[in-house]
Amino acid sequence: MSFFNLTVPKEFGGGQRLDQYAADNIPDMNRSKLKNGILEISVNGKQAKLSSSVRAGDVISIKWQDPVPENIAPENIPLDIIFENDQVTVINKSQGLVTHPAAGNWSGTLVNALLYHWNKDNVLNDAYSRRTGIIHRLDKDTSGVIITAKTRAAEDFIQKQFQKHLVLKEYIALVKGRPPRRGGCISTRIIRDPGDRKRFKAVIGTNEGKYAKTIYFCIACYGEYSLMRFRLKTGRTHQIRVHSKYIGCPILGDPIYNSKKEDLFPSASLMLHSRFLRLLLPGEKKYSEFYAKIPDRFKRILKVLHCKYAKEIVTT
């Protein structure tokens, strides 16, 4: 289940339906998808219809659940389990595994794998949720730690922590370039790229899009490459990929935000890995920490960089 909050800018000219405005301003959304998954929508605290008109200054709140087809079937897809109890399953997601079924990816997803692992026939047999406990997502080509919930209570408990930004998520990435300083904070708005609807871009000095904040730290530099650590303070689509490009350090192997020909690593895939997750599990009083091991693709490239360049530690 997802919650979206949108504030219509004061300079908005009007003349747009609520469903169209929401679809244009929520990442990876369209009107049909919005309609099929809508649970609740309000404007300025009052229930609203999708056909109503949007006005400048309106505050829109949406409760939405990604619709899952009835025929999603369990599949015996190997999973790297980091931790599991009767409430949650924590997984080290492999690169290339889609988190959730969607157009073009109705099978071979993490949802299919979880149905098999949890011994469920299909999503309709799961009375608590049509999403089989998917609480947050990783891009298809981003590997690493992801937590899923087995029960409605666990899903709600953890989802609230994500909504309140109480979950600590840390990623590592190999990037092309050197950051402007060893560490810092990137705070921008993230909007859809007007020239390409599949891309997003970081902008400042506007109220468009969504606020995004990322903390970064440069672990080491190797020539014109850097090993970086990122901590998310917000969770926007492609956030780390967009922000790393914004500071002049696009992620190595990123086909969307780093399309320049790579001479040293021409076959590199996306070098972004969800390394660490910290949150409170249901029924626990102390926070739990989960780590996903460093992937082999990182080790191979780091080995080449160690041989070719001297390791440098940025001090400023």
C-alpha positions as CSV (number, residue, x, y, z in Angstrom):
1,M,0.0,0.0,0.0
2,S,1.3,3.5,-0.9
3,F,0.4,7.0,0.2
4,F,0.9,10.0,-2.0
5,N,0.6,13.7,-0.9
6,L,0.7,16.4,-3.5
7,T,0.4,20.2,-3.1
8,V,-0.6,22.1,-6.2
9,P,1.7,25.1,-6.8
10,K,0.2,28.6,-6.4
11,E,1.2,29.3,-10.0
12,F,-0.9,26.4,-11.4
13,G,-3.2,27.6,-14.1
14,G,-6.0,25.1,-13.5
15,G,-8.1,23.3,-16.1
16,Q,-6.9,19.8,-15.3
17,R,-8.8,16.8,-13.8
18,L,-7.7,15.4,-10.5
19,D,-6.8,12.0,-12.0
20,Q,-4.7,13.5,-14.7
21,Y,-2.8,15.8,-12.4
22,A,-2.1,12.9,-10.0
23,A,-0.9,10.7,-12.8
24,D,1.4,13.4,-14.1
25,N,3.0,14.0,-10.7
26,I,3.3,10.5,-9.3
27,P,6.3,8.5,-10.7
28,D,5.5,5.5,-12.9
29,M,1.7,6.3,-12.8
30,N,-0.9,6.8,-15.4
31,R,-4.7,7.4,-15.2
32,S,-5.7,3.8,-15.8
33,K,-3.2,2.5,-13.2
34,L,-4.4,5.1,-10.7
35,K,-8.0,4.3,-11.2
36,N,-7.5,0.5,-10.8
37,G,-5.6,0.8,-7.6
38,I,-7.2,3.8,-5.9
39,L,-8.4,3.1,-2.3
40,E,-9.0,6.6,-1.1
41,I,-8.5,10.2,-2.4
42,S,-9.1,13.5,-0.8
43,V,-8.5,17.2,-1.6
44,N,-8.0,19.6,1.3
45,G,-9.1,16.9,3.7
46,K,-12.4,16.1,2.0
47,Q,-13.2,13.1,-0.1
48,A,-13.0,13.8,-3.8
49,K,-13.8,12.3,-7.2
50,L,-11.2,11.5,-9.8
51,S,-13.1,13.6,-12.3
52,S,-13.1,16.8,-10.1
53,S,-11.0,19.8,-11.1
54,V,-7.7,20.7,-9.5
55,R,-7.0,24.3,-8.2
56,A,-3.9,26.1,-7.2
57,G,-3.1,25.5,-3.5
58,D,-5.0,22.2,-3.3
59,V,-3.5,19.5,-1.0
60,I,-4.2,16.1,-2.5
61,S,-3.9,12.9,-0.4
62,I,-4.1,9.5,-2.1
63,K,-4.2,6.0,-0.6
64,W,-3.3,3.5,-3.4
65,Q,-2.5,-0.2,-3.8
66,D,-0.8,-1.5,-6.8
67,P,-3.3,-3.8,-8.5
68,V,-2.0,-7.4,-8.9
69,P,-3.5,-9.7,-11.6
70,E,-5.5,-12.7,-10.3
71,N,-3.3,-15.2,-12.1
72,I,0.1,-14.4,-10.5
73,A,1.5,-17.9,-9.9
74,P,4.3,-19.1,-7.6
75,E,7.6,-19.8,-9.2
76,N,10.6,-21.7,-7.9
77,I,13.1,-18.8,-8.2
78,P,16.1,-19.1,-5.8
79,L,16.2,-16.4,-3.1
80,D,19.1,-15.3,-1.0
81,I,17.5,-15.1,2.5
82,I,19.2,-12.9,5.0
83,F,16.7,-13.3,7.8
84,E,13.3,-14.8,8.3
85,N,10.7,-15.3,11.1
86,D,7.0,-15.7,11.2
87,Q,6.5,-11.9,10.4
88,V,9.0,-11.0,7.7
89,T,11.4,-12.3,5.1
90,V,14.6,-10.2,4.4
91,I,16.2,-10.9,1.1
92,N,19.3,-10.0,-0.8
93,K,17.7,-9.3,-4.1
94,S,19.8,-10.3,-7.1
95,Q,20.4,-7.9,-10.0
96,G,17.9,-8.3,-12.8
97,L,15.0,-9.5,-10.5
98,V,11.9,-7.3,-10.8
99,T,10.3,-6.6,-7.5
100,H,6.6,-6.5,-8.4
101,P,4.6,-7.8,-11.4
102,A,3.7,-5.1,-14.0
103,A,3.2,-4.7,-17.7
104,G,5.9,-6.7,-19.4
105,N,6.9,-8.5,-16.2
106,W,4.0,-10.7,-15.1
107,S,6.3,-13.6,-14.2
108,G,9.8,-14.1,-12.9
109,T,9.4,-11.4,-10.2
110,L,10.1,-11.3,-6.5
111,V,6.4,-11.7,-5.8
112,N,6.3,-15.0,-7.8
113,A,9.3,-16.2,-5.8
114,L,7.8,-15.3,-2.5
115,L,4.5,-17.1,-3.3
116,Y,6.5,-20.2,-3.9
117,H,8.8,-19.7,-0.8
118,W,5.8,-19.0,1.4
119,N,3.9,-22.0,-0.1
120,K,1.0,-20.0,-1.4
121,D,-1.0,-21.0,-4.5
122,N,-1.6,-17.5,-5.7
123,V,-2.1,-14.0,-4.4
124,L,-5.9,-14.4,-4.0
125,N,-5.2,-17.0,-1.3
126,D,-3.4,-14.3,0.7
127,A,-6.3,-12.7,2.6
128,Y,-4.2,-9.9,4.1
129,S,-2.9,-8.3,0.9
130,R,-2.8,-8.6,-2.9
131,R,0.8,-7.5,-2.8
132,T,2.2,-10.4,-0.9
133,G,4.0,-8.2,1.5
134,I,6.0,-6.0,-0.8
135,I,6.6,-2.9,1.3
136,H,9.3,-1.1,-0.6
137,R,11.0,-1.7,-3.9
138,L,14.4,-1.8,-5.6
139,D,14.9,-1.1,-9.3
140,K,15.3,-4.2,-11.4
141,D,19.0,-3.7,-11.8
142,T,19.7,-2.6,-8.2
143,S,20.7,-5.5,-6.0
144,G,20.6,-5.8,-2.2
145,V,18.6,-5.9,0.9
146,I,14.8,-5.7,0.8
147,I,12.3,-6.6,3.5
148,T,8.9,-8.2,2.9
149,A,6.0,-8.8,5.3
150,K,4.2,-12.1,5.8
151,T,1.2,-10.6,7.6
152,R,-1.0,-7.6,7.3
153,A,0.0,-6.5,10.8
154,A,3.7,-6.7,9.9
155,E,3.1,-4.9,6.6
156,D,1.3,-2.0,8.4
157,F,3.9,-1.8,11.2
158,I,6.8,-1.5,8.8
159,Q,5.0,0.7,6.3
160,K,4.4,3.3,9.0
161,Q,8.2,3.4,9.7
162,F,8.8,4.1,6.0
163,Q,6.2,6.8,5.9
164,K,7.7,8.5,8.9
165,H,11.3,8.2,7.5
166,L,12.4,6.1,10.5
167,V,14.0,3.4,8.3
168,L,17.7,3.8,7.6
169,K,18.7,2.6,4.1
170,E,22.3,2.7,2.9
171,Y,23.6,1.9,-0.6
172,I,27.0,1.6,-2.2
173,A,27.8,2.6,-5.7
174,L,30.7,2.8,-8.1
175,V,30.5,6.0,-10.0
176,K,32.3,7.7,-12.9
177,G,33.8,10.9,-11.6
178,R,34.8,12.4,-8.3
179,P,32.4,14.1,-5.9
180,P,32.8,17.8,-5.2
181,R,33.8,17.0,-1.6
182,R,34.2,13.9,0.5
183,G,30.7,13.9,1.9
184,G,27.7,16.1,1.9
185,C,23.9,16.4,1.5
186,I,22.1,16.7,-1.8
187,S,18.7,18.4,-1.5
188,T,16.6,19.0,-4.6
189,R,13.3,18.5,-6.2
190,I,13.0,15.6,-8.5
191,I,10.8,15.9,-11.6
192,R,10.2,14.0,-14.8
193,D,12.5,14.9,-17.6
194,P,10.4,16.9,-20.1
195,G,12.4,15.3,-22.9
196,D,12.1,11.7,-21.8
197,R,9.2,10.4,-19.6
198,K,11.3,7.4,-18.5
199,R,13.9,9.7,-16.9
200,F,13.9,12.0,-13.9
201,K,16.0,15.0,-13.2
202,A,17.1,17.0,-10.1
203,V,16.1,20.7,-10.0
204,I,16.3,23.5,-7.5
205,G,14.4,26.8,-7.2
206,T,11.0,25.4,-8.0
207,N,8.1,23.7,-6.2
208,E,7.6,21.2,-9.0
209,G,8.0,17.5,-8.5
210,K,9.0,16.0,-5.2
211,Y,11.5,16.9,-2.5
212,A,14.4,14.5,-2.3
213,K,17.3,14.4,0.1
214,T,20.4,12.1,-0.1
215,I,23.5,11.9,2.1
216,Y,26.6,10.8,0.4
217,F,30.1,9.9,1.4
218,C,33.1,9.1,-0.8
219,I,34.8,5.9,0.5
220,A,37.7,6.1,-2.0
221,C,38.7,7.3,-5.5
222,Y,40.5,5.3,-8.1
223,G,41.6,7.6,-11.0
224,E,38.4,9.0,-12.4
225,Y,36.2,6.5,-10.6
226,S,34.8,6.6,-7.0
227,L,33.4,4.2,-4.5
228,M,30.5,6.0,-2.8
229,R,28.1,5.4,0.0
230,F,24.6,6.9,-0.1
231,R,21.9,7.2,2.6
232,L,18.3,8.0,1.6
233,K,16.4,10.5,3.6
234,T,13.5,10.3,1.2
235,G,12.5,7.5,-1.2
236,R,11.9,8.8,-4.7
237,T,12.1,6.8,-7.9
238,H,15.7,6.7,-9.2
239,Q,16.7,9.0,-6.4
240,I,20.3,7.9,-6.0
241,R,20.8,7.6,-9.7
242,V,19.5,11.1,-10.3
243,H,21.4,12.7,-7.4
244,S,24.7,11.1,-8.3
245,K,24.4,12.4,-11.8
246,Y,23.4,15.8,-10.4
247,I,26.8,16.1,-8.5
248,G,28.7,15.0,-11.6
249,C,29.2,11.3,-10.7
250,P,26.8,9.2,-12.7
251,I,26.7,5.5,-11.6
252,L,28.8,3.2,-13.6
253,G,26.7,1.0,-15.9
254,D,23.6,3.1,-15.7
255,P,21.9,2.9,-19.1
256,I,19.6,5.8,-18.4
257,Y,21.7,8.4,-16.5
258,N,25.2,7.5,-17.7
259,S,24.8,6.7,-21.4
260,K,28.3,7.8,-22.4
261,K,30.5,5.1,-23.9
262,E,32.6,3.5,-21.1
263,D,36.1,2.5,-22.3
264,L,37.4,0.7,-19.3
265,F,34.2,-1.2,-18.3
266,P,32.1,-1.3,-21.5
267,S,30.0,-4.2,-20.3
268,A,29.4,-3.0,-16.7
269,S,25.8,-3.3,-15.4
270,L,24.3,-0.9,-12.9
271,M,26.8,-0.6,-10.0
272,L,24.3,0.2,-7.3
273,H,23.7,-2.1,-4.3
274,S,21.4,-1.8,-1.3
275,R,24.0,-2.6,1.4
276,F,22.2,-2.0,4.7
277,L,18.8,-1.7,6.2
278,R,17.9,-0.7,9.8
279,L,14.4,-0.7,11.2
280,L,12.2,-2.0,14.1
281,L,10.6,-5.4,13.6
282,P,7.1,-6.2,14.9
283,G,7.2,-7.2,18.5
284,E,10.8,-6.0,19.0
285,K,12.1,-3.2,21.2
286,K,15.5,-2.9,19.7
287,Y,16.3,-2.0,16.1
288,S,17.4,-4.7,13.7
289,E,20.2,-4.3,11.2
290,F,20.5,-6.3,8.0
291,Y,23.5,-6.4,5.6
292,A,23.6,-7.7,2.0
293,K,27.0,-9.0,1.0
294,I,29.0,-7.2,-1.7
295,P,28.1,-8.6,-5.1
296,D,30.8,-10.2,-7.3
297,R,30.3,-7.6,-10.0
298,F,31.6,-5.0,-7.5
299,K,34.5,-7.2,-6.6
300,R,35.6,-7.7,-10.2
301,I,35.6,-4.0,-11.0
302,L,37.3,-3.0,-7.8
303,K,40.0,-5.5,-8.5
304,V,40.7,-3.9,-11.9
305,L,40.7,-0.4,-10.3
306,H,43.1,-1.5,-7.5
307,C,45.5,-2.7,-10.2
308,K,45.2,0.3,-12.5
309,Y,45.0,3.2,-10.0
310,A,46.3,4.1,-6.6
311,K,43.6,4.3,-4.0
312,E,43.0,7.8,-2.8
313,I,41.1,9.0,0.2
314,V,39.4,12.4,-0.3
315,T,40.1,14.5,2.8
316,T,38.0,17.6,2.1
